[in-house]
């Protein structure tokens, strides 16, 4: 997915060197859209994925980084959702993405005595039983007394915590998983265009039959015809559906009601919180997670309505203080603003249905996904959980393919199976490892040897392997050819300069922000938010993308402005002032 491949895809889809037609257009480059593109490609259909910004630039890079069933959904008796999520977790940990999804242990503190222990213990026991074999190699859930809890989590307030229960779940780098899905889709024939905004839907005889799209990198506007269009745009779902008003026959009640719920996360150095594992604490109306993340902890999340800018949701000072208050309620040594090295905010696209409109209710909305035939030829998918992206994609693709059959004058075939996961069980995504997975285990057994070939430490080689899987070979080849690419990109963090070049050549990175925010996590992991690495990163990217010196400086300036705007927004008291501060930085994408 490098620049030459992108140019070729643009020529094909715009009709310059192709017919400007595919079976299905997917709008949205998050985890669901990428999953739809992969599913369609594996079924042998021609598919184009169009994303207005970068892969995973919205919700799909701003999650809690968990692949989990969701303990709290058991409390709401959503057994089907939990079972489905645990099945998908097992697939990702084992067959599909073992290089990107790994086990993580959590501790659930008991604060109110035996009744809480009994209720919580039964829930976690049921959770473990529903999971089946998945993580049992690491041990099942375990009850701890006060002394055992202190050994595993000495940073918890012993005066508040009476004991604990431990269990295992899964964790991933959400943005990298999306890139892996997109690369896998591209390897099977999908065309992926980022920085490409859908401006209109093509409507013929009352049916949606394609899109009018604009490429922000080249300024080219083009028509792309298709038998069906999938709208997988998350919080932007309604905006795309409104484009169907221009001539499409939309049945009454076919529109999707989306509520955007903001959640923020903090990154804190590992030495600020004395824990040997992750932490999960019920803090109504939601749940507090403390997730191990390299040399950092990810602390999240909040849950509040958001109706301001969707592209750049902002964390206010009030959001940060609320999260710190919830965290400090169980810590022996409170942490403060000075302990925070990074902050990010994301939006959950919750399917609102008939739920009340108060912000407190957003945490109670189901995470079941909703798939809607908005108009002939247009299918929307929204809601759901990151963990179940593959199921959402399979369900969406089957409905969209019904539109393809109808467009061609055929009757869609009746497919067997009444199970809630019937479509996902039929999909080839069930058995197709993502890019990087195939040779991961073999390379993991000898990663120190792989790194030694180009002078890398064992720890650095392990870092590369857990980010790239068997595609570590691509990174090592870059270092072998140009040894200075083996140097760190930023002091104290494991990212290498070679990963910048790799992100451009193989992972579709087009702008400095793509690399510092999503291909790496310097924007939240480093104390300076990646500012010190910006110049070097831009120069490396510029050499690959043919940037002029002025373009390099413009990219650096935009990134610095973005960081300053985010820092400013995090000092503002409320959403409105935080949003205004964040939007003070101009957007690099046109």
Number of C-alpha atoms within 10 A of each C-alpha: 22 17 18 11 16 16 13 15 21 23 16 17 21 23 15 13 12 13 13 18 21 20 20 31 28 27 27 32 31 30 34 33 32 35 28 37 35 32 29 30 24 20 13 13 18 19 27 27 27 27 27 23 22 24 31 26 23 26 24 26 25 21 23 23 21 22 27 22 27 20 17 15 16 18 11 10 10 16 15 14 22 22 19 18 23 26 20 24 28 22 18 25 21 17 16 24 25 23 28 23 25 20 18 19 20 23 27 24 26 25 17 12 11 13 10 13 20 12 10 19 21 12 16 22 15 13 21 21 13 17 23 13 11 21 22 13 7 12 11 16 20 14 16 20 13 14 14 13 25 19 12 17 22 17 19 23 17 18 10 15 20 20 23 25 19 23 22 22 22 23 22 26 25 26 25 21 24 23 28 24 26 31 24 23 26 20 15 19 19 26 27 26 25 21 19 27 21 21 15 17 27 22 21 13 10 17 22 29 26 27 24 16 21 22 21 17 12 11 10 12 16 20 19 23 24 23 25 30 31 26 27 30 26 29 23 17 21 16 11 19 20 13 18 22 14 13 15 22 17 18 11 8 9 13 17 21 18 19 24 24 20 25 25 25 26 25 25 28 20 16 11 16 21 15 21 16 16 23 20 18 19 13 15 12 14 17 17 19 24 26 23 24 19 13 14 23 24 23 26 27 25 24 23 18 20 20 12 14 13 17 16 18 25 36 31 26 18 16 25 23 13 14 19 19 14 19 19 16 15 19 20 16 14 17 16 14 12 7 16 21 18 22 22 21 23 27 27 28 24 26 25 18 13 8 13 11 11 9 16 15 15 24 18 15 17 19 21 16 20 18 21 19 20 23 22 27 29 28 24 28 25 28 25 22 24 22 26 26 20 24 28 28 27 27 21 29 27 19 20 28 22 19 27 23 15 16 18 9 9 11 12 14 9 7 10 9 11 8 9 13 16 15 21 22 15 13 21 16 23 18 11 17 20 25 24 24 22 19 14 21 15 11 18 18 10 13 22 17 16 21 20 12 12 18 15 18 16 16 13 20 24 22 18 24 25 21 23 22 26 22 19 25 16 15 23 24 13 19 22 14 10 12 15 13 20 21 15 17 23 19 11 9 15 19 21 21 23 24 29 28 23 22 22 23 20 17 23 25 26 23 22 25 24 22 25 23 18 25 26 24 20 24 24 23 27 21 17 14 24 24 21 16 20 26 18 16 27 26 22 20 24 21 12 17 18 12 16 12 11 9 14 23 16 15 22 23 15 17 27 18 18 20 19 18 21 26 20 21 26 25 16 20 15 16 22 16 17 24 24 17 21 24 19 15 17 13 13 16 13 14
